[in-house]
Amino acid sequence: MTRTTSRRAALGTLAGLALAGTVPLARAQAFPNRPLRMVVPFPPGGTVDLVARELARLIGEDLKQSVVVDNKPGAGANIGAEIVARAAPDGYTILNTSVIIAQNPAVQSKLPFDVQKDFAPIAQTTYGTYVLIVPSAFPATNMAEFIARARSMPGKIGYGSTGVGGGGHLVMEMLKSMARIDLLHVPYKGEAPALTDLYGGQIEAIFTTSFAAAGLIKGGKVKALGHSGSRRLPALPGVAPIVETVPGFEADGWQCLLAPAGTPREVVLRLNAAANVALKDAGFAARLRDLAFDALGGTPEQLAEAIRRDLARWRAVAQANNIKAE
């Protein structure tokens, strides 16, 4: 090879490397250039859907592209999650889901996706809790009294849930273990029939979401004895965290955004930035407080850690109590 040929080859290599280095930057600058799809694995009207719609609007404003909410409920939120797990990893299809994404693997042995391998975390969006509610006439006004009553009559207090392996079931089983109490589990197909029986006295307790609890308490039919979070909630100022009575007890009800695994890092970071801008919007924050949520935000790494932590937490609860989803 002549000196001239070698020089041309070297210049060609350098030019190729320079061009390759600009590809991620160009891709990030080009994203997004068309509307995005935000899959919600729950029916319209629920808390995840309500949060998703406002979040989609605000993220769309920041990205200067519309973000279309697409409800794909079913199979315990697994249908919508699988759609996103199998979508093209380009950032145009994302998942808006809840802590159920870390609970299902604990109680379902065969899922059509791996939570940690098939998704790229974007950001946690909201923080909520589970609230222990009882009929207004129940003879206990706080967690200490509830635990004392349960210990005095083991297996006699019935509690409802939306089904074996659901969030409320897992949280109550964790409480049973940590507080050393024995309660009778009565599973229902949905929260509405469980609440009907709670009002009628057929069961005496249920863990529900902070959003549902806030509305029920205002109705006067139930009272809250404690919630599963680590701090007081503005929407439930008189309800103490259960951890104040049962040391170490904590179960968050967060929501989050996920993309398919393999989504370019720069695209994930652009989506993360848009989500964090949305969560700092004063009007959105006020709306979240009305729903008994707090805005979270943060980095993809913080969401990955929350998923890892809750996968371990709920697997331990499920294994200790032999819980398998029906």
N, C-alpha and C positions, 0 to 999 in steps of 0.2 A: 504493500500500500504506500502510495506517495504521500509526501508531507501535506500537499494540498488536499488530497482525499481524506486524510486523517483529520485535518482541521475542519473540513466540512461535516464529517461524521460527528465530531465533538460538538460543533455548533448545533447540529440537528438534535443531538441528545439533550443538550442544555435547553433548547427551545421546547422540546417535548416535556421535560421536567417542569419548566416554567408554566406551560399550558396546563399540565396536570394539576399543578398547585392552585390554579385559578378555578378549577372545576367546582370544589365545594363552595367557594365564595360565590360563584355565579349561580349555583343551584340555590343557595340560601337567598340571594337577591331576587331570584325568579319566583320563589315560593312566598305566597301562593298566587297562582295566576288563573285560578278558577274556583268555584264554590267548594266548600268543605262539607262533609257529611258527619254529623255527630250522632252516633248510635246510642240510644238509651234502652237498656235491656229490661225496662219496666213499662207498664201501661201509662198512657197519658193521665195527668192529674195528680200523680203521686209526688212526693217530695223530691225525688231524684229528677223527675221530669220537670217540675217547676223550676228547680235550680238550673237544670240544663238549658232551658229555653232563654232565661235571662243571661246566662253565661254565654250561650251561643250568639246572642245579639251583641253583647259587648266585645267578645273576641272578634266577631266579624267586623265591628267598627275599627278595631285596632289593626286587623289584617287587611282591611279594605276589600274584603270579599264576604259574601253571604255564607253563613254556617247553618245548614239545614238540619234540624232535629228529626231523627228517624227512629220511632219507637219500634223495638223488636223484642217484645216480652216473651216469656215462656221458659220452661225447664229450669225454674229457679234462677233466672237471669243468665243462663248459660247460652241460650240461642244468640242473643245479641253479642255476647262476649266472643263467641266463636266466629261470628261474621267479621268482627274486627281483627281477630287473631289471624284469619285467613286472607285479609284484604291486602292489597298492594302496599308495601312499606314506603309510602311516599308522603305521608302526612295529610292526605286528603280524606281519610276515613279514620275517625278517632272514637274512642269509647268513653262515655260519661257514666260511671257506675258507682257503687258504694262498697262498703267494707265486705259485702257479700262475696266479692272476688277473692277475699282471703279466708272466708268461712267455708265456702263450698268444698274446697279441696280437703278440708278436715273431715267431712262427713260423706263425701262421694268418692268412691274408689276409682271410677272411670269417668274422667272429664275429657271433652274433645280438644282440650288445650292444656298447656302448662303455664300457670300464671307467671312464673318467673322467667320462663324461656321464650314464650310466645308474645310477650308484650314489652313495649318500651315505655317506662314511666314518664309522664309529662309533669303532673303536679297534683298534690292534694288540693281540693277546692274548699270544702266545708268541714266543720267540726260539729258533731252532734253527739247525743248520748242515748242510752236506753234508760227509761224511767220506770221504777216499780210503782204501780198504782194498785189501789185496793178500793172497795166500795166505801162511800163516805161514812157509813156506820161501822166500819171495821174497828174493833177495839185495840187499835194501835195508832200512834200519831208520828212515830219515827222508826228508824231502822232498829234501834236497840230494843224497842218494845216488840217489834215484829219478830225479831230473832228470839227473844225470850218466849214469846207465845208459841212459836214454832217448836222450840225445844221442849216446851211443856206438853205438847200434843203431837209427837212425831208421826208423820205420814197422814195427818188429818187435814192439813190445809192444802186445798187443791189450787194449782196454778195453771193457767191456760197458756197456749202458745199457738203460733200459726202453723205448727207442724214439727215433726221430729227433725232435728238438724237445722231448724231455722234460727235466726239471730236471737230471738227472745228465749228460745229453749236453751241454747248454748250459754247465754248470760246467766239464766237462772240456775243451771247446773253448776256453773262456776261459783255462784253465790252459795249454793248448797254445800259445796265442798269446802270453801274457805270459811264459811260461818258455822260449819258443822251442824247443819239442820237437815231434816228430812221432810220433803214436801211431795205431794202427789201430782204428777204431771198429767194434764188432760189436753191432748193435742186437738186442734181444730183445723178446718180447711179455710183459713182466712181469719183476719182479726175481727171482722164484724160479728160473727156468731160467738166468738170468745167474749167480746165486750157485752153482748146481750146476756150471756150467762153470768158475767161479772155483775152486771146491774141486778140480775135476778137472784144472786146469791148462790148459784150452782158452783161457782168457783170463787176464790177469794183474793187472787192476785194475778198480775200479768206484767211482764216487761213490754213496754211499747216505746215508740220513738219519742224523742223530746218534742217534736212537732205535734204528734197526735196527743201526747199528754197535756200540752199547754191548752189545747182546745177542750179536752175532756174535763180538765180541772175547772175551767171557766164555766162549764155547763153544770157544775155542782154535784154530779153523780158519783165522782170518784175523788180521791185525794192521793197525793204523791208522798211516798215515804222516803225516797232517795233516788239518786241517779248514778249511772255507772261511770261518769267522767271524773276527771281529776280536779276540776275547778267549777265554781258556781257559774250558772248560766243566766244572762240578763233576762231571758224569757221566763225563767223559773227561779226568781230570786229567793223564794222561801224554801227551796228544795236543796237539801245538803247532799254532797257527794257521799256515796256509800263508803268510800275509802276512809272517811272520818270515823266510821264505826267498825269497818272490817279492813284492817291494814293490808295494803297490797292489791285490793280489789279495784280493777279498772278495765273498762271495755268501751272503746271509742266507737262512734258511729259515723266515721268520716266518709266523704265522697271524693272522687278523683277522676283524672283524665289519663287515658292510656292510648298509645299508638301501637300499631303492629311492630313486632321485633324486626330489627333491620332498618327502621326508619332512620335516615341520616341524622347524625348528632346535631347539625346546624338547624335542621328542620324542627327537631324536638325542642331545641332551645328557643326557636322563634315562637313555637306554640306555648312554651312555658312562659315566655315574656308576655305574650298576649293575655294568658290566663291570669298572671299576677297583676297586670294593669286592670283587668276586669274586676278582680277581687278587692282592689283598692278603691273602686268606685263607691262614693258615699251613698248613693241611692241604692245600689245593690247590697251594700253592707246592712243598710236599714231593713231592706226586704228580707235578708237572711235572718236578722234578729226577730222579725215577725214570724218566721218559720221555726224559731228556736234553734237556729244554727249560728255559728261564728264563721267568718271568712278565715281561711287558712293561707293558702299559697305556699311558696317555698320552691325548692329545687327538685329536679327529677330524682336526685340521690336521696332526698328526704322521703319522698314517696316510696322509693324502693325499700328503704329501711322500715317504713311503716308496714308495708306488705310482708316483708320478711318477719318482722316482730309478730304480726297478727296471725300469719300462717303457723308459726310455732305455738302461739297462745291457744288457738282454737284446736289445733291437732292434739295438744296435751289434754284439753278439756274433753274432746271427743273420745280419745283413747281411754282416759281415766273412767269415763262413764259409759263406755261401749255404745256410743251414739253413731248411728248410721242412717242417712236420709232415706225416707220411704220412697 
